[in-house]
Amino acid sequence: MANLAYLLEAAAEECPGRTALACGETRMTYTELDNAANQVANLLVAKGVRQGDKVALSCPNVPNFPVVYFGILKAGAVVVPLNILLRPREVAYHLENSDAVAYFAHEGSVGLPIGEAAAEGFTAVGTCRTLISIPADSKKLPWHDQAVVFDTVEVDDNDTAVILYTSGTTGRPKGAELQHRNMRDNALSAKDLFDTDKARPDTYLCVLPLFHSFGQTVIQNSAVAFCGTIVMLPRFEPRAALDLMIDEKVTFFAGVPTMFWGLLGALEVDTDVTSIAHHLRVAAAGGSALPTEVHRNFQERFGVTILEGYGLSETSPVASFAPWGQEVRVGSVGVPIPGVEMKLIAADWSRVREDLLEDGKTTIGEIAIKGHNVMKGYHDDPEATAQVLREGWFRSGDLARKDADGWYYIVDRSKDMIIRGGYNVYPRELEEVLISHPAISLVAVVGVPHESHGEEIKAVVVKARDHDVTEADLVDWGKEQFAAYKYPRIVEFRDALPLTATGKILKREI
């Protein structure tokens, strides 16, 4: 087995009539999902897409995401999932940087005009040949007239299956090239991590965005690998999520900490918590640190212990997880998953001493990861790749300690990264655009604590002379430049910013 799409084909053969996808009134069996993916593959071949070509995809959590995703893979092409909140300028960058030759884009809605941003970004790029609109009306899909049979293209284990974009410390988004074996083995690790089994398939509530590695692997691909049912909620709303957990008898829920916080906050007197608790088998958290209070409250209300894990887009993403069935250690992201190694390193890649301190944990070091989950490298960026990959080890930029039993504890994220609602935001990218505003002389973007989002994005600005721009003006301008999760909600004016002797901004003093 090489092509990641074989996971779907195996499921269609072993459990053809089982419900694969559920979204509102829509239900698709594994046979129907596989047939639809075959139609997409046939459409791509008709459009001239060949093995190894890159095909971008902008689509919310609706059935057409997995349909197109697996269709692209079946054609032997590379999936480039894009954040549905990207602005036209950002869409254009990703299409050009990834060398995408075709682009599927959902038309979106009045409140989320995905199609408009996609069309504008596509038009600005001369290298992407084909834009295929995905209408909201399932009766008008562009691949419906294609054959439902397709011979999946044979690929090598080490061929790129997916390019996931992640912002780098330079501010320029980089595309992590993940091989078929990376994505497949990470999805199959669910058997060891959660005791997942085809003999008793899980029902997954899909609220994590599928364009992100967490939702893509832990929900979509793992569910398909084990004949599970994916219950889709296009936009996370706590009350709606609780209702679906009851109605669909959800057994597997994965989310970022703010989602667990939201579920607890949406509980009402008449919520049938007993029904949820009876069916819910696994609750998995990742993306950022889970507050101890949320851990405790979820256990008390639902009777299920949240398992925390750790990973990055560059690691497909899962690198470590709290072992299912064992007592959790609150604050820990668990131990390396089977087939993966982790260690703590210093700036020069040397391993840090792991002598235990008085608190029973080691000194702090940067997490390095090696195993079946580590990416091939950053697309068309050998310099950035060389900075993070050495002899099979990937350096994460995240600092941690570990205890005597090898459980890891994240103590800090890479120096400047902001995590807002589970999304990674790198200040440098924002600063480079903000400084282009004529009223901004100098700017530093930092994260400040926020009750529900974890962190909020703040821009500290030194105004250029003779400009009367207001804080609100810059917030509004930022909305037009960045995806909704990125733009600074808070702007503060200062006369000067603290600088080092070499002219670098001292963010720790802001």
Kinemage of the C-alpha trace (Angstrom):
@kinemage 1
@onewidth
@group {chain A} dominant
@subgroup {mainchain}
@vectorlist {calphas} color= white
{ca met a 1} P 0.000 0.000 0.000
{ca ala a 2} L 1.474 3.363 -1.030
{ca asn a 3} L -1.129 5.858 -2.215
{ca leu a 4} L -2.906 7.411 0.777
{ca ala a 5} L -6.151 7.050 -1.196
{ca tyr a 6} L -5.941 3.271 -0.760
{ca leu a 7} L -7.265 3.827 2.772
{ca leu a 8} L -10.552 4.891 1.205
{ca glu a 9} L -10.571 2.068 -1.326
{ca ala a 10} L -9.999 -0.492 1.424
{ca ala a 11} L -12.868 0.975 3.459
{ca ala a 12} L -15.173 0.902 0.422
{ca glu a 13} L -14.359 -2.762 -0.063
{ca glu a 14} L -14.604 -3.830 3.595
{ca cys a 15} L -17.555 -1.708 4.757
{ca pro a 16} L -19.276 -0.464 1.562
{ca gly a 17} L -22.640 0.344 3.101
{ca arg a 18} L -21.408 2.001 6.265
{ca thr a 19} L -22.025 5.734 6.547
{ca ala a 20} L -18.741 7.494 5.865
{ca leu a 21} L -19.929 11.114 6.017
{ca ala a 22} L -22.854 12.814 7.724
{ca cys a 23} L -23.531 16.522 7.345
{ca gly a 24} L -27.010 17.820 8.066
{ca glu a 25} L -29.401 15.747 5.970
{ca thr a 26} L -26.601 14.487 3.724
{ca arg a 27} L -25.338 10.939 4.205
{ca met a 28} L -22.669 9.219 2.101
{ca thr a 29} L -21.669 5.571 2.339
{ca tyr a 30} L -18.092 4.480 1.743
{ca thr a 31} L -19.064 3.231 -1.713
{ca glu a 32} L -20.566 6.615 -2.559
{ca leu a 33} L -17.538 8.479 -1.202
{ca asp a 34} L -15.143 6.297 -3.191
{ca asn a 35} L -17.218 6.683 -6.365
{ca ala a 36} L -17.334 10.472 -5.983
{ca ala a 37} L -13.561 10.618 -5.435
{ca asn a 38} L -13.136 8.563 -8.626
{ca gln a 39} L -15.227 11.140 -10.493
{ca val a 40} L -12.985 13.939 -9.231
{ca ala a 41} L -9.905 11.986 -10.341
{ca asn a 42} L -11.397 11.534 -13.813
{ca leu a 43} L -12.179 15.244 -13.995
{ca leu a 44} L -8.588 16.125 -13.089
{ca val a 45} L -7.176 13.817 -15.746
{ca ala a 46} L -9.546 15.404 -18.285
{ca lys a 47} L -8.175 18.803 -17.229
{ca gly a 48} L -4.624 17.656 -17.950
{ca val a 49} L -3.507 17.077 -14.364
{ca arg a 50} L -0.765 14.473 -14.145
{ca gln a 51} L 1.046 12.511 -11.476
{ca gly a 52} L 3.020 14.773 -9.147
{ca asp a 53} L 1.097 17.937 -10.089
{ca lys a 54} L -0.053 20.111 -7.215
{ca val a 55} L -3.775 20.788 -6.787
{ca ala a 56} L -4.985 23.336 -4.220
{ca leu a 57} L -8.228 22.993 -2.250
{ca ser a 58} L -10.223 25.624 -0.351
{ca cys a 59} L -13.261 24.021 1.236
{ca pro a 60} L -15.015 24.112 4.629
{ca asn a 61} L -15.935 21.008 6.625
{ca val a 62} L -18.516 19.649 4.208
{ca pro a 63} L -18.580 16.296 2.370
{ca asn a 64} L -16.896 17.721 -0.717
{ca phe a 65} L -13.646 18.247 1.181
{ca pro a 66} L -12.872 14.510 1.535
{ca val a 67} L -14.377 13.838 -1.900
{ca val a 68} L -11.943 16.223 -3.600
{ca tyr a 69} L -9.059 15.406 -1.244
{ca phe a 70} L -9.109 11.693 -2.070
{ca gly a 71} L -9.883 12.398 -5.722
{ca ile a 72} L -6.699 14.441 -6.038
{ca leu a 73} L -4.704 11.637 -4.411
{ca lys a 74} L -6.253 9.001 -6.670
{ca ala a 75} L -5.070 10.998 -9.690
{ca gly a 76} L -1.536 10.777 -8.301
{ca ala a 77} L -1.486 14.509 -7.651
{ca val a 78} L -0.521 16.389 -4.487
{ca val a 79} L -3.191 17.983 -2.273
{ca val a 80} L -2.511 21.572 -1.168
{ca pro a 81} L -5.236 22.368 1.412
{ca leu a 82} L -5.660 26.091 2.009
{ca asn a 83} L -7.143 27.918 4.965
{ca ile a 84} L -10.627 29.049 3.947
{ca leu a 85} L -10.079 32.414 5.648
{ca leu a 86} L -7.224 33.478 3.359
{ca arg a 87} L -7.500 36.811 1.568
{ca pro a 88} L -6.849 37.097 -2.194
{ca arg a 89} L -3.246 38.237 -1.667
{ca glu a 90} L -2.600 35.218 0.539
{ca val a 91} L -4.350 32.823 -1.862
{ca ala a 92} L -2.159 34.058 -4.708
{ca tyr a 93} L 1.008 33.501 -2.675
{ca his a 94} L 0.087 29.923 -1.786
{ca leu a 95} L -0.895 29.021 -5.368
{ca glu a 96} L 2.324 30.420 -6.761
{ca asn a 97} L 4.605 29.053 -4.052
{ca ser a 98} L 3.162 25.543 -4.254
{ca asp a 99} L 3.299 25.442 -8.087
{ca ala a 100} L -0.385 24.493 -8.113
{ca val a 101} L -1.702 23.805 -11.621
{ca ala a 102} L -5.351 23.439 -10.567
{ca tyr a 103} L -7.465 24.839 -7.749
{ca phe a 104} L -10.768 23.600 -6.282
{ca ala a 105} L -12.574 26.340 -4.358
{ca his a 106} L -15.911 26.139 -2.585
{ca glu a 107} L -18.164 29.072 -3.436
{ca gly a 108} L -18.640 29.845 0.262
{ca ser a 109} L -21.382 32.054 1.594
{ca val a 110} L -22.284 35.711 2.117
{ca gly a 111} L -20.463 35.720 5.438
{ca leu a 112} L -17.536 33.680 4.125
{ca pro a 113} L -16.945 34.413 0.412
{ca ile a 114} L -14.354 31.692 -0.182
{ca gly a 115} L -15.067 31.628 -3.909
{ca glu a 116} L -14.556 35.361 -4.383
{ca ala a 117} L -11.193 35.364 -2.624
{ca ala a 118} L -10.196 32.260 -4.564
{ca ala a 119} L -11.109 33.758 -7.941
{ca glu a 120} L -9.266 36.999 -7.223
{ca gly a 121} L -6.179 35.185 -5.989
{ca phe a 122} L -6.274 32.749 -8.917
{ca thr a 123} L -6.507 35.599 -11.442
{ca ala a 124} L -3.405 37.230 -9.950
{ca val a 125} L -1.336 34.091 -10.614
{ca gly a 126} L -0.336 33.055 -14.114
{ca thr a 127} L 0.991 29.619 -13.229
{ca cys a 128} L -2.257 27.986 -12.028
{ca arg a 129} L -4.164 26.864 -15.125
{ca thr a 130} L -7.545 25.726 -13.853
{ca leu a 131} L -10.022 27.027 -11.272
{ca ile a 132} L -12.836 24.606 -10.435
{ca ser a 133} L -15.703 26.040 -8.408
{ca ile a 134} L -17.446 23.782 -5.888
{ca pro a 135} L -21.063 24.977 -5.638
{ca ala a 136} L -22.995 24.675 -2.405
{ca asp a 137} L -25.747 22.907 -4.360
{ca ser a 138} L -24.703 19.246 -4.465
{ca lys a 139} L -26.780 18.712 -7.610
{ca lys a 140} L -24.483 20.959 -9.674
{ca leu a 141} L -21.059 19.527 -8.857
{ca pro a 142} L -18.603 19.809 -11.781
{ca trp a 143} L -17.572 16.141 -11.628
{ca his a 144} L -21.053 14.593 -11.699
{ca asp a 145} L -20.821 13.686 -15.388
{ca gln a 146} L -17.567 11.760 -14.902
{ca ala a 147} L -17.236 7.974 -14.650
{ca val a 148} L -17.386 6.450 -11.157
{ca val a 149} L -14.557 4.038 -11.952
{ca phe a 150} L -10.899 5.050 -11.862
{ca asp a 151} L -7.624 3.169 -11.566
{ca thr a 152} L -5.757 4.906 -8.757
{ca val a 153} L -2.312 6.030 -9.838
{ca glu a 154} L 0.541 4.050 -8.320
{ca val a 155} L 2.940 6.189 -6.340
{ca asp a 156} L 6.015 5.606 -4.211
{ca asp a 157} L 5.846 5.649 -0.417
{ca asn a 158} L 8.184 8.625 -0.405
{ca asp a 159} L 6.269 10.678 -2.972
{ca thr a 160} L 4.612 13.827 -1.662
{ca ala a 161} L 0.919 13.381 -0.869
{ca val a 162} L 0.072 16.681 0.818
{ca ile a 163} L 1.671 20.101 1.179
{ca leu a 164} L 0.575 21.773 4.398
{ca tyr a 165} L 1.435 25.435 4.809
{ca thr a 166} L 2.809 26.672 8.083
{ca ser a 167} L 4.126 30.137 8.844
{ca gly a 168} L 7.857 30.337 9.498
{ca thr a 169} L 9.843 32.611 11.747
{ca thr a 170} L 10.829 34.610 8.668
{ca gly a 171} L 7.163 35.473 8.197
{ca arg a 172} L 6.916 33.690 4.837
{ca pro a 173} L 4.526 30.711 4.905
{ca lys a 174} L 6.330 27.481 4.067
{ca gly a 175} L 4.869 24.328 2.565
{ca ala a 176} L 5.682 21.173 4.517
{ca glu a 177} L 5.878 18.268 2.056
{ca leu a 178} L 4.326 15.202 3.656
{ca gln a 179} L 4.827 11.849 1.997
{ca his a 180} L 2.186 9.175 1.495
{ca arg a 181} L 3.834 7.065 4.197
{ca asn a 182} L 3.921 10.036 6.599
{ca met a 183} L 0.198 10.642 6.350
{ca arg a 184} L -0.814 6.978 6.164
{ca asp a 185} L 1.247 5.782 9.122
{ca asn a 186} L 0.167 8.733 11.255
{ca ala a 187} L -3.483 7.934 10.564
{ca leu a 188} L -2.989 4.231 11.302
{ca ser a 189} L -1.343 5.069 14.633
{ca ala a 190} L -4.875 5.559 15.997
{ca lys a 191} L -4.953 1.821 16.690
{ca asp a 192} L -2.136 2.158 19.214
{ca leu a 193} L -3.141 5.587 20.508
{ca phe a 194} L -6.894 5.130 20.980
{ca asp a 195} L -7.502 1.393 20.595
{ca thr a 196} L -9.339 2.168 17.356
{ca asp a 197} L -10.632 -0.916 15.586
{ca lys a 198} L -12.566 -1.624 12.364
{ca ala a 199} L -14.555 -4.233 14.276
{ca arg a 200} L -16.194 -1.433 16.305
{ca pro a 201} L -15.842 1.725 14.207
{ca asp a 202} L -16.017 5.092 15.919
{ca thr a 203} L -18.300 8.001 15.124
{ca tyr a 204} L -16.185 11.144 14.912
{ca leu a 205} L -17.444 14.688 15.408
{ca cys a 206} L -15.507 16.784 12.897
{ca val a 207} L -15.198 20.351 14.157
{ca leu a 208} L -11.465 20.798 13.574
{ca pro a 209} L -10.857 22.401 10.148
{ca leu a 210} L -9.902 19.726 7.653
{ca phe a 211} L -7.420 22.026 5.926
{ca his a 212} L -5.366 21.786 9.128
{ca ser a 213} L -3.186 18.764 9.895
{ca phe a 214} L -4.930 17.919 13.207
{ca gly a 215} L -8.391 17.489 11.715
{ca gln a 216} L -7.064 15.976 8.505
{ca thr a 217} L -5.143 13.129 10.157
{ca val a 218} L -6.813 12.489 13.518
{ca ile a 219} L -10.369 12.849 12.231
{ca gln a 220} L -10.658 12.409 8.455
{ca asn a 221} L -7.857 9.981 7.593
{ca ser a 222} L -8.037 7.936 10.788
{ca ala a 223} L -11.807 7.592 10.447
{ca val a 224} L -11.462 6.378 6.855
{ca ala a 225} L -8.643 4.004 7.816
{ca phe a 226} L -10.889 2.297 10.380
{ca cys a 227} L -14.292 2.565 8.633
{ca gly a 228} L -15.521 5.263 10.988
{ca thr a 229} L -18.346 7.747 10.443
{ca ile a 230} L -17.404 11.428 10.175
{ca val a 231} L -20.123 13.759 11.450
{ca met a 232} L -19.344 17.186 9.999
{ca leu a 233} L -20.050 20.552 11.565
{ca pro a 234} L -18.899 23.254 9.104
{ca arg a 235} L -18.386 25.810 11.851
{ca phe a 236} L -17.774 25.037 15.505
{ca glu a 237} L -20.680 26.180 17.650
{ca pro a 238} L -20.678 24.633 21.135
{ca arg a 239} L -24.447 24.170 21.416
{ca ala a 240} L -24.722 22.620 17.970
{ca ala a 241} L -21.753 20.366 18.726
{ca leu a 242} L -23.403 19.090 21.916
{ca asp a 243} L -26.633 18.396 20.051
{ca leu a 244} L -24.777 16.404 17.379
{ca met a 245} L -22.905 14.433 20.042
{ca ile a 246} L -26.291 13.359 21.409
{ca asp a 247} L -28.120 12.813 18.107
{ca glu a 248} L -25.293 10.966 16.330
{ca lys a 249} L -24.012 9.055 19.384
{ca val a 250} L -20.505 10.437 18.904
{ca thr a 251} L -17.733 8.250 20.303
{ca phe a 252} L -14.670 10.308 19.319
{ca phe a 253} L -14.175 14.050 19.807
{ca ala a 254} L -10.956 15.926 19.089
{ca gly a 255} L -10.454 19.664 19.448
{ca val a 256} L -8.261 22.507 20.560
{ca pro a 257} L -8.583 23.642 24.196
{ca thr a 258} L -10.969 26.495 23.382
{ca met a 259} L -13.422 23.979 21.946
{ca phe a 260} L -13.503 21.975 25.177
{ca trp a 261} L -13.902 25.256 27.047
{ca gly a 262} L -16.794 26.124 24.728
{ca leu a 263} L -18.554 22.786 25.252
{ca leu a 264} L -18.428 23.197 29.009
{ca gly a 265} L -19.748 26.745 28.761
{ca ala a 266} L -22.669 25.690 26.539
{ca leu a 267} L -24.005 23.049 28.910
{ca glu a 268} L -27.525 23.804 30.056
{ca val a 269} L -29.767 22.265 32.689
{ca asp a 270} L -31.596 20.177 30.098
{ca thr a 271} L -28.477 18.981 28.243
{ca asp a 272} L -28.457 15.193 28.149
{ca val a 273} L -24.912 14.861 29.494
{ca thr a 274} L -25.583 11.252 30.462
{ca ser a 275} L -26.161 10.297 26.816
{ca ile a 276} L -22.983 12.062 25.686
{ca ala a 277} L -20.927 10.446 28.436
{ca his a 278} L -22.369 7.008 27.667
{ca his a 279} L -21.193 7.044 24.062
{ca leu a 280} L -18.084 9.243 24.156
{ca arg a 281} L -15.075 6.935 24.182
{ca val a 282} L -12.204 9.291 23.323
{ca ala a 283} L -11.644 13.011 23.902
{ca ala a 284} L -8.376 14.231 22.375
{ca ala a 285} L -6.847 17.695 22.667
{ca gly a 286} L -3.981 19.398 20.890
{ca gly a 287} L -2.938 22.704 19.342
{ca ser a 288} L -2.041 24.459 22.596
{ca ala a 289} L -1.824 23.808 26.317
{ca leu a 290} L -5.039 22.565 27.910
{ca pro a 291} L -5.858 24.420 31.154
{ca thr a 292} L -5.950 22.200 34.229
{ca glu a 293} L -9.403 23.514 35.132
{ca val a 294} L -10.829 22.455 31.770
{ca his a 295} L -9.273 19.014 32.228
{ca arg a 296} L -10.903 18.622 35.633
{ca asn a 297} L -14.300 20.054 34.685
{ca phe a 298} L -14.603 17.908 31.552
{ca gln a 299} L -13.804 14.801 33.542
{ca glu a 300} L -16.417 15.735 36.138
{ca arg a 301} L -19.196 16.613 33.687
{ca phe a 302} L -18.671 13.994 30.965
{ca gly a 303} L -16.841 11.253 32.812
{ca val a 304} L -14.174 11.176 30.103
{ca thr a 305} L -10.529 12.063 30.602
{ca ile a 306} L -9.100 14.309 27.899
{ca leu a 307} L -5.961 12.911 26.300
{ca glu a 308} L -3.440 15.560 25.269
{ca gly a 309} L -1.071 15.213 22.367
{ca tyr a 310} L 1.611 17.185 20.592
{ca gly a 311} L 2.673 17.638 17.014
{ca leu a 312} L 3.184 20.019 14.144
{ca ser a 313} L 2.242 20.208 10.486
{ca glu a 314} L 5.799 19.077 9.743
{ca thr a 315} L 5.159 15.846 11.705
{ca ser a 316} L 1.892 14.851 9.989
{ca pro a 317} L 1.057 16.038 12.798
{ca val a 318} L 1.043 13.596 15.741
{ca ala a 319} L 4.382 13.099 17.532
{ca ser a 320} L 3.315 12.288 21.100
{ca phe a 321} L 0.128 11.484 22.998
{ca ala a 322} L -1.027 10.540 26.451
{ca pro a 323} L -1.526 6.752 26.263
{ca trp a 324} L -5.170 5.688 26.098
{ca gly a 325} L -6.241 3.666 29.111
{ca gln a 326} L -3.513 5.024 31.382
{ca glu a 327} L -3.895 7.679 34.049
{ca val a 328} L -3.132 11.051 32.490
{ca arg a 329} L -0.592 13.489 33.837
{ca val a 330} L -2.240 16.880 33.563
{ca gly a 331} L 0.008 19.337 31.757
{ca ser a 332} L 1.818 16.630 29.825
{ca val a 333} L 1.552 15.914 26.104
{ca gly a 334} L 2.377 12.280 26.748
{ca val a 335} L 5.051 10.068 25.228
{ca pro a 336} L 6.260 9.563 21.647
{ca ile a 337} L 3.841 7.518 19.555
{ca pro a 338} L 5.005 4.094 18.262
{ca gly a 339} L 7.651 4.451 15.573
{ca val a 340} L 8.601 7.955 16.656
{ca glu a 341} L 11.507 9.177 18.778
{ca met a 342} L 11.770 12.476 20.647
{ca lys a 343} L 14.644 14.124 22.458
{ca leu a 344} L 15.564 17.504 23.914
{ca ile a 345} L 18.330 19.436 22.197
{ca ala a 346} L 20.291 22.655 22.598
{ca ala a 347} L 20.704 25.375 19.972
{ca asp a 348} L 23.681 23.525 18.448
{ca trp a 349} L 21.661 20.277 18.070
{ca ser a 350} L 23.514 18.610 20.959
{ca arg a 351} L 21.374 16.600 23.341
{ca val a 352} L 20.690 18.363 26.645
{ca arg a 353} L 21.471 16.612 29.916
{ca glu a 354} L 18.472 14.704 31.194
{ca asp a 355} L 19.374 14.634 34.862
{ca leu a 356} L 16.212 14.941 36.943
{ca leu a 357} L 15.763 18.107 38.969
{ca glu a 358} L 14.004 18.464 42.295
{ca asp a 359} L 10.584 18.552 40.632
{ca gly a 360} L 11.235 15.188 38.993
{ca lys a 361} L 11.702 16.638 35.515
{ca thr a 362} L 14.724 17.332 33.348
{ca thr a 363} L 16.208 20.637 32.299
{ca ile a 364} L 14.507 22.475 29.445
{ca gly a 365} L 15.453 21.757 25.843
{ca glu a 366} L 14.034 22.103 22.357
{ca ile a 367} L 12.003 19.133 21.148
{ca ala a 368} L 13.483 17.200 18.225
{ca ile a 369} L 11.495 14.469 16.487
{ca lys a 370} L 12.460 11.513 14.298
{ca gly a 371} L 10.267 8.838 12.758
{ca his a 372} L 7.722 7.873 10.121
{ca asn a 373} L 5.859 11.141 10.641
{ca val a 374} L 8.603 13.647 9.768
{ca met a 375} L 8.143 15.609 6.546
{ca lys a 376} L 10.329 15.363 3.456
{ca gly a 377} L 11.152 19.069 3.736
{ca tyr a 378} L 9.775 22.508 2.874
{ca his a 379} L 8.635 22.824 -0.728
{ca asp a 380} L 11.206 24.603 -2.876
{ca asp a 381} L 13.027 25.940 0.200
{ca pro a 382} L 16.233 23.951 0.828
{ca glu a 383} L 17.659 26.628 3.111
{ca ala a 384} L 14.697 26.520 5.499
{ca thr a 385} L 14.704 22.718 5.311
{ca ala a 386} L 18.382 22.547 6.278
{ca gln a 387} L 17.686 24.688 9.334
{ca val a 388} L 15.188 22.212 10.802
{ca leu a 389} L 16.199 18.780 9.463
{ca arg a 390} L 19.425 16.963 10.299
{ca glu a 391} L 20.053 13.225 9.984
{ca gly a 392} L 16.338 12.529 10.062
{ca trp a 393} L 15.696 14.689 13.129
{ca phe a 394} L 13.290 17.623 12.951
{ca arg a 395} L 13.779 20.465 15.403
{ca ser a 396} L 10.423 21.849 16.460
{ca gly a 397} L 11.254 25.231 17.970
{ca asp a 398} L 9.184 24.227 21.011
{ca leu a 399} L 10.733 24.001 24.458
{ca ala a 400} L 9.913 21.220 26.895
{ca arg a 401} L 11.009 19.106 29.823
{ca lys a 402} L 10.301 15.450 30.513
{ca asp a 403} L 9.849 13.359 33.622
{ca ala a 404} L 11.500 10.122 34.732
{ca asp a 405} L 9.007 8.049 32.737
{ca gly a 406} L 9.594 9.933 29.504
{ca trp a 407} L 6.402 12.034 29.521
{ca tyr a 408} L 6.934 15.432 27.885
{ca tyr a 409} L 5.757 18.802 29.219
{ca ile a 410} L 5.710 21.823 26.907
{ca val a 411} L 7.007 24.890 28.744
{ca asp a 412} L 7.051 27.428 25.931
{ca arg a 413} L 6.371 27.809 22.257
{ca ser a 414} L 8.956 28.993 19.794
{ca lys a 415} L 10.002 32.480 20.787
{ca asp a 416} L 7.551 34.691 18.984
{ca met a 417} L 4.724 32.462 17.822
{ca ile a 418} L 1.199 33.364 18.891
{ca ile a 419} L -1.481 30.676 19.208
{ca arg a 420} L -4.920 32.197 18.789
{ca gly a 421} L -7.811 29.772 19.087
{ca gly a 422} L -5.596 26.871 18.061
{ca tyr a 423} L -4.172 28.627 14.986
{ca asn a 424} L -0.469 29.434 14.776
{ca val a 425} L 0.252 33.077 13.956
{ca tyr a 426} L 3.793 34.330 13.375
{ca pro a 427} L 4.255 38.057 14.118
{ca arg a 428} L 6.910 38.604 11.469
{ca glu a 429} L 4.458 37.900 8.634
{ca leu a 430} L 2.031 40.464 10.019
{ca glu a 431} L 4.748 43.010 10.728
{ca glu a 432} L 6.016 42.907 7.154
{ca val a 433} L 2.572 43.825 5.832
{ca leu a 434} L 1.689 46.323 8.577
{ca ile a 435} L 4.901 48.282 8.019
{ca ser a 436} L 3.756 48.918 4.456
{ca his a 437} L 0.968 51.166 5.766
{ca pro a 438} L 2.047 54.804 5.243
{ca ala a 439} L 1.032 55.777 8.783
{ca ile a 440} L 3.199 53.125 10.456
{ca ser a 441} L 6.819 53.901 11.171
{ca leu a 442} L 7.615 50.929 13.370
{ca val a 443} L 5.554 47.989 14.592
{ca ala a 444} L 5.845 44.950 16.812
{ca val a 445} L 3.191 42.242 16.969
{ca val a 446} L 2.844 40.291 20.202
{ca gly a 447} L 0.380 37.926 21.841
{ca val a 448} L -1.533 38.953 24.945
{ca pro a 449} L -3.583 36.643 27.198
{ca his a 450} L -7.221 36.097 26.226
{ca glu a 451} L -9.835 34.127 28.161
{ca ser a 452} L -11.342 32.122 25.316
{ca his a 453} L -8.779 32.330 22.471
{ca gly a 454} L -5.743 31.645 24.649
{ca glu a 455} L -3.943 34.594 23.108
{ca glu a 456} L -5.075 37.692 21.257
{ca ile a 457} L -2.997 39.510 18.642
{ca lys a 458} L -1.768 42.983 19.506
{ca ala a 459} L 0.153 45.445 17.331
{ca val a 460} L 2.273 48.046 19.111
{ca val a 461} L 2.780 50.896 16.657
{ca val a 462} L 4.986 53.954 16.360
{ca lys a 463} L 3.162 56.313 14.004
{ca ala a 464} L 4.861 58.085 11.143
{ca arg a 465} L 4.861 61.851 11.382
{ca asp a 466} L 1.926 63.881 10.147
{ca his a 467} L -0.537 61.010 10.175
{ca asp a 468} L -3.757 61.094 12.182
{ca val a 469} L -4.681 57.425 11.763
{ca thr a 470} L -6.543 55.898 14.712
{ca glu a 471} L -6.217 52.496 16.346
{ca ala a 472} L -9.615 51.536 14.898
{ca asp a 473} L -8.457 52.552 11.408
{ca leu a 474} L -5.540 50.143 11.599
{ca val a 475} L -7.706 47.324 12.931
{ca asp a 476} L -10.067 47.783 9.974
{ca trp a 477} L -7.158 47.917 7.522
{ca gly a 478} L -5.754 44.731 8.991
{ca lys a 479} L -9.051 42.949 8.405
{ca glu a 480} L -8.605 43.550 4.677
{ca gln a 481} L -5.024 42.280 4.627
{ca phe a 482} L -5.149 39.107 6.711
{ca ala a 483} L -7.233 36.026 7.309
{ca ala a 484} L -9.779 36.470 10.096
{ca tyr a 485} L -7.718 34.577 12.666
{ca lys a 486} L -4.582 36.639 11.958
{ca tyr a 487} L -5.352 40.326 12.012
{ca pro a 488} L -4.516 42.352 15.169
{ca arg a 489} L -7.656 43.037 17.205
{ca ile a 490} L -5.709 45.371 19.480
{ca val a 491} L -3.579 48.310 18.382
{ca glu a 492} L -1.597 50.454 20.805
{ca phe a 493} L 0.328 53.586 19.881
{ca arg a 494} L 3.684 54.342 21.502
{ca asp a 495} L 6.271 57.020 21.007
{ca ala a 496} L 9.067 54.463 20.762
{ca leu a 497} L 9.792 50.728 21.041
{ca pro a 498} L 12.583 49.243 23.165
{ca leu a 499} L 15.548 48.219 21.015
{ca thr a 500} L 18.723 46.210 21.460
{ca ala a 501} L 22.120 47.662 20.656
{ca thr a 502} L 21.873 46.175 17.191
{ca gly a 503} L 18.459 47.733 16.546
{ca lys a 504} L 16.271 44.684 17.172
{ca ile a 505} L 12.983 45.199 18.984
{ca leu a 506} L 12.966 43.820 22.519
{ca lys a 507} L 9.530 42.219 22.530
{ca arg a 508} L 9.928 40.885 26.050
{ca glu a 509} L 9.913 44.485 27.265
{ca ile a 510} L 6.749 45.495 25.390
